């Protein structure tokens, strides 16, 4: 149910056309495959902190389409395609959703089946390796950074770019490179204060006109701590329908240490510290 609610923009955001964003939710506890656990530990041991897997949360990557449709009872076609992963590969999975979703809207569920079949053929991510990932007639090429790849350029475009036979190649410059400067440009005069708030785990609410703006800003703020890993909770996109809504908005105690990206003004009023962003780049505290 949480995935369903988080896959659709809040009614106050008024998103029309195609919108992309991502969210992060707690994972329900359950049995863990021991083989996968060993493999994941090995991956985490050799990966930069910001790219390590998250065993307690899932990342969701959403491609949402809303267009007017007279044949629909509600007057709109509204549907989302969502990719789920424990890995914070923001750029890769955003690009992947952008490839799959429009084709799904045009061709239906058989396209999802074909995409899943392609993804099943992918090799496991190994830090330091360059992967070629076939998907729907094209190939995504991306380098998986190793722990020592922190020098300038090492986490960027793969050096060993080889054109696969018979398939067009798309190079993904980075698995996870937040658009820090672009997202935080409207608030540069306050950047040191924001960095201090993130560093000291103070609660922050980022309110914007669309989920895409809020989640981009949340990731940009967290990225200001790089190469350190932000260890406190954060939600790139959060709605009042989330099952943890009461936990984050209780008045019986102080707000928890969490960074929330929201589009509903109701949530901002619950916190003392908030940042409001507009489409034009204006902001207010």
N, C-alpha and C positions, 0 to 999 in steps of 0.2 A: 504493500500500500504506500509506503514511503517513497519507493521508486516511482510509482505512478504519479503521486502529487508533485514530486520534484522534477518530473519530466515535462511539466507544463508550466509556462510562465505564470506568475501571479496575475490575477485579473486586473490589478492596477497598472501593470506594465504595458498593456495594449500592444503587444508585439504582432505585427502583420508581416506576411511573407515568410521568409526562412530566417530562423534564429539559431545560433549555436552557443552552448554554454556547458558547464560541467558542475557536478556536485560531489559531495563526499558524505557518506553515511556510515554509521556503525554497523558492523557485520554481526549477525546473529551467531552466537557461539554454537559450535557443533564439532563433530569428529573431523580430524584432519588427516589426510592421506600422508602416511609417514614418509613415503618416497618423495612426494612433492615437498614436504617439510624440509628434508635433507637438501634437496636441490635448491630450495628457496634460501636456506641458510648460507649455502655456498655462494649463491648469487649476491646476497646482501653483504657477505664478507668482502667481496671484491668490487663492490659498487660505491660510487660517491654517496654521501649521506642523503642528499636530496633525491636520489633515484632508488633508494632501497624500498622493498615492498612493504606494504602496510598490512599486518596480520589482523588488525582489529577493525579496519575500515575498508569500504569499497569505494572506488571512484566511478562515477557515472558520467558519460560523455553524450550529450543530447544534441540531436538535430531535430528542431521543431518547425513544423510548417502550419501556418494559419492563413487561409485564403477564403474569400467569400464563395459560398456554394448554396445556390437557391434550392437544391435538391435535399439539403440537410435540414433536419428539424430545427437545429440551432442557427441555421443560416451561414455556418462556416464549416469548412473542412479543417479539422484540427487533429494532427497526429504527430507523434514523436518516434524516432528511432534512438535507442539507447544502447551504448556499449558499456559493459561493466568490467572492471579490472582491479586487481590489488596493486598494480604498478602505476606510479604517477607519471605516465608518459603523456603529458598534456598535449604536446604538439602532434605526436604520432597518431594518437587516438582521435584527436579533433579532425585531422586530415582524413583518417579512415572513415569516420562518420560522414564527412562531407562527400566522400566517394560513394558510400553505400546508400545513404538515405534517399537522395533524389531518384536513384534508379529503382529503389523499392517503391516509392510513391507512384512511379510510372508503370512498373512491371509486376508488382505484387510480391507475395511471399516466396515464390520460387527464386527470386533474386537473393533473399536472405539465406536460403538454403545453399545457393551457389557460393555466396560470400563465406558462410560458415565452413563449407568444404575447403575453400582456399586457405582459410585461417588455420584449419586443422593441419595443414601441410607445413606451417611455419616452424622453423627451428626455435628451440628455447633461447632466450636472450642470455648471452654470455658476455660479461664485461670485457671490453677490449675488441670484440668481434664486430665486423660490419655485416649486417644482415640484408638479404634480398628477399622481400616479402611479396609473393604474387597475390594479386587481388583483382578479380574481375577484368582480366585482360591486360592489366598493367603491373608494374613491379615497383614497390616502394623500397628504396635503399636508405638505410640509416645505420649510423654507428652507435653501438652501445658503449658508453664511456666506462673506463675502469677507474678504480679509486684514485690512481695517480694522475688522471687526466684533468687536472685543475689549471694547467697553464693555458694561456690565451690561445684559443683556437682548437685545443685538443678535444673539446666536447662538441665541436661543430661539424661541418660537412665532412663526410667520409673521404679519406684520401684515395683509397683504392676503388674509385668509381669505374665499374666495368659494365658496359651495355650488354644485358642478357639477350640471347638470340630470340628474335621473334616477338619481343614484348617491349613496349615503350617504358622508359625508366623515369621515375620521379624520385629525386633525391630529397629526403626530409632533412633539413639542415641541423636540427637538434631534436632530441626526444622531449626535452623539458627545458625550454628557454622562455621564461616569462617575459612579456613585453614591459619590462620594468619602467623604462624611461617614458614610453608612450603613455602607459596607464597612469603614472604618477606626475606627469607634466603639469596638470592643472593644480597640483598641490605642492609644487616644489618649495614655496616659501615655508611650508610646514614639515618638510621631509625629515628634518632632524627630530622633531617632536614625534612624528609618526614612527620613526625607527626606534626611538626610546620606548614608546608604548608597546611595540611588538617585542622588543628585546626583554622587557620586564613583564611580559604576559598580561598586560592590561586588557580588559574587554574592549572590543571595538565593533561597531556596527557600520558597515559600508552600505549606504543606500544609493541606488541609481535607478535610472528609468528603464533598464532592461537587465535581465540576468547576465547577458554577455559582458556588460560593463562592470557589474558587481564582481563576478567571478574573476575577471581579468585583474581587477584592482586588488582583490584578496591575494591572488597568487603573486602579484607584484610586491605587495607588502611583505609577504613571507620570504620572497626572494632577496629582500634587503639584508637578511641574515646570512645569506650564502657566503662561505661554504658550510656554515653551521646549519643544522636541521632544526626547524621549528617543531618543538616537541609537544606544544599545547594543542588543544582542539581548534579546528578551523572548519568553516563551512562556506565554500565559494558561493553557494546559493542555498537559501533557507526560506521556508514559507511557514505561515501560521498553521498549516495542516500537518506539519511534521510531528511525529509522535513524541519528540523531545521538546516541543514548544513550551510546555509548562516548566520543564527543567531549566530552560534558559530565560524564562520571564517571571519566575517566582518573585514575589515581593517580601517574602519572609527572611531573605538573606541577600547579601550582595550578589551582583551578577557574576556568573562563572567566567573564568579566563577563557575566552573564545573569541574568534574573529568571525563575524557573520556578514555575508553578503545578502542584502534583502532589497526587494522592490516595494514592499508594503510599508507605508508610513507608520502604521501601528507599532511595528517592531522597534523603530527608532525611538519612539517616545518612552520605551521601557528602560533605556540606557542613558547614562549621563555623558558618555563619550561616543560621538558619532560623526560621520563624514558623509555629506550628501553631494553626489555628483550629478551633473546634467549632461545632456547630449552635446551642448556647446562647449563643454570643458569648464564651466563655472562650478564653483563649489561653495559650500557654507558649512560651518560647524553647528 
